[in-house]
Amino acid sequence: MSYSSRAARTESYYNKYTHQMSPAMLRARQPYFWKNMAMLTVLGGISLSVYIYTYNFLQQDDFEDIPIPPISDEQLAELKKEYEESKKNKQ
C-alpha cells in the first residue's frame, strides 16, 4: 500500500475544506464516547484529588520547627535601609 492511497483513505473521514468529521467518522467514534468520558472522569478525579490533598497538607504546615536566627535592631535597620535603597534604584 502506498502513502498516497493511505492519505486519500484517511482524508475521507474529514471534510477537506472545513476539517469537520464526516458522518462515518462520527459513527465510528460513537461507541467509545461514554467509555472515554468515564475514563476522563476517573483520571481527572484522581489528579484533582491529589492536587487538593497536597494543597490541604501544605496549608497545615506552620513552619514553627524551622529555627529563625536572632537579629539585633541595628542589623534589622541596616537591612531595611539596604532594601529601600535597592527598591529606589530599580525605579
C-alpha positions in Angstrom: 0.0 0.0 0.0 1.4 3.3 -1.0 1.4 6.5 1.0 -0.9 8.3 -1.4 -3.7 5.7 -1.1 -3.4 5.7 2.7 -3.7 9.5 2.8 -6.7 9.5 0.4 -8.4 7.0 2.6 -7.8 8.8 5.9 -8.8 12.2 4.4 -12.2 10.8 3.6 -13.1 11.0 7.3 -12.7 14.7 7.4 -14.0 17.5 5.1 -11.2 18.8 3.1 -12.3 22.4 3.4 -13.8 22.7 6.9 -11.8 19.9 8.6 -15.0 18.7 10.3 -15.6 15.0 10.9 -17.7 13.1 8.4 -20.8 11.2 9.5 -18.9 8.0 9.1 -16.2 9.2 11.5 -18.8 10.3 14.0 -20.5 6.9 13.8 -17.1 5.2 14.3 -16.4 7.2 17.4 -19.9 7.0 18.9 -19.4 3.6 20.8 -16.4 5.0 22.6 -17.9 8.3 23.8 -19.2 7.2 27.2 -16.1 5.0 27.9 -13.9 7.9 27.1 -16.0 10.2 29.3 -15.8 7.7 32.2 -12.0 7.5 31.9 -11.8 11.3 31.7 -13.8 11.5 34.9 -11.6 8.9 36.7 -8.3 10.4 35.6 -9.5 13.9 36.3 -10.8 12.9 39.7 -7.5 11.2 40.6 -5.4 14.2 39.6 -7.8 16.7 41.2 -7.9 14.7 44.5 -4.0 14.6 44.6 -3.9 18.3 44.0 -6.5 19.1 46.7 -4.8 16.7 49.2 -1.4 18.3 48.5 -2.8 21.8 48.9 -4.5 21.0 52.2 -1.4 19.2 53.5 0.8 22.2 52.8 -1.7 24.6 54.4 -1.3 22.8 57.7 2.4 23.5 57.9 3.2 26.5 60.1 7.0 26.3 59.9 7.4 26.5 63.7 10.1 23.8 63.5 12.4 26.0 61.5 14.7 28.0 63.7 15.0 31.7 63.0 18.3 33.2 64.0 18.1 36.2 66.3 18.8 39.6 64.7 19.6 42.8 66.5 17.7 46.0 66.0 20.8 47.6 64.4 21.1 44.8 61.8 17.4 45.0 61.1 17.6 48.8 60.5 20.6 48.2 58.2 18.8 45.6 56.2 15.7 47.8 55.8 17.9 50.6 54.6 19.5 48.4 52.0 16.1 47.2 50.9 14.8 50.7 50.5 17.9 51.7 48.5 17.6 48.8 46.2 13.9 49.5 45.7 14.7 53.1 44.7 17.4 52.1 42.3 15.1 49.7 40.4 12.7 52.5 39.7 
